[in-house]
Amino acid sequence: MSGNGKHDSWSAGRSYDHYMGRWSRLIAREFVSWLNAPLDADWADIGCGTGALTETILDMAKPKSVVGLDLSEGFVMHAREAITDERARFEVGSAQDLPLPDNTIDVSTSALALNFVPDKLQALAELRRITRPGGTISFYVWDYPGGGMGFIDAFWKAAASIDPAAEDLDEALRFPFCTPEGLQTLCTEAQLPGASIHALEVDTVFPGFEEFWHPFTLGAGPAPGYCMNLTEEKRDELKAKLRDQLDTGGEIRLPARAFAVRYQQP
Ligand SMILES: C[S@@+](CC[C@H](N)C(=O)[O-])C[C@H]1O[C@@H](n2cnc3c(N)ncnc32)[C@H](O)[C@@H]1O
């Protein structure tokens, strides 16, 4: 991959879980609770990663089945090993060309992934195609433009202050549609008129600065991918910058906000 997505490395499940999965699990609970989908439904979780949302659906929504799909073979393998519930299965596949038949899913969803899909309209057309009449189409994305993913926002602002090239990589600039207005426009263009949009909020809490910093050194995701491509000297400079800003000797607590979308098929 080249351009501002060149550090989007999605493969190592354990590293991803430590960097992001533990927070996406928290927001997934808020989402499933808000969605309030019917029980005994067939679900699809597109861009399922290591299965944070799939696991939450199994835990909270009493589904009949959940199929998790992701482009990353590494994540799919991780999810298969970690989630052995017989109602769930995991497949490698692209959000733009889902390997699922028409009108077979009651609740199609996607967590924190749509912004990484090159053709979002095609991905949403695929969700419409697989979802049964009367079914639910839903997804959520971090509020990157509003600095709503606090620890990632802090990382990119510090990175840009020592490396101008980092500015273009900041997800706040890469994903400007991740606002209520941007999502409403996207939904209109994707023939999901009048979709509901709702803010989901949790806190990300790190016991201390080292625990805040460590996940960025694991290489899974855009910011860690960028971090591990820096020279050691530049990485130390970035760490020192963040320490200056955030280290008060105790817990670091930063807010995380996502915007969720829900649409009912006619
Ligand atoms: C931030 S992760 C979210 C993972 C998971 N849904 C969660 O909530 O933790 C983004 C995921 O989107 C996947 N992804 C990116 N582009 C994709 C595409 N075109 N089709 C399917 N999955 C994609 C990545 O492999 C990655 O697992």
The ligand as an ORCA input file, in Angstrom:
! r2SCAN-3c Opt
* xyz 0 1
  C      -9.789     -0.950     13.114
  S      -9.976     -2.591     12.552
  C     -11.551     -3.022     13.269
  C     -11.674     -4.477     13.582
  C     -12.896     -4.905     14.375
  N     -14.121     -4.679     13.635
  C     -12.956     -4.246     15.715
  O     -13.968     -3.599     16.032
  O     -12.013     -4.397     16.498
  C     -10.325     -2.423     10.838
  C     -10.485     -3.761     10.144
  O     -10.950     -3.561      8.810
  C     -10.362     -4.545      7.994
  N     -10.461     -4.099      6.604
  C      -9.849     -3.032      6.045
  N     -10.212     -2.931      4.745
  C     -11.086     -3.941      4.492
  C     -11.817     -4.368      3.336
  N     -11.725     -3.717      2.187
  N     -12.610     -5.466      3.440
  C     -12.707     -6.136      4.617
  N     -12.040     -5.777      5.741
  C     -11.241     -4.699      5.688
  C      -8.945     -4.642      8.516
  O      -8.298     -5.838      8.100
  C      -9.201     -4.571     10.016
  O      -9.419     -5.845     10.564
*
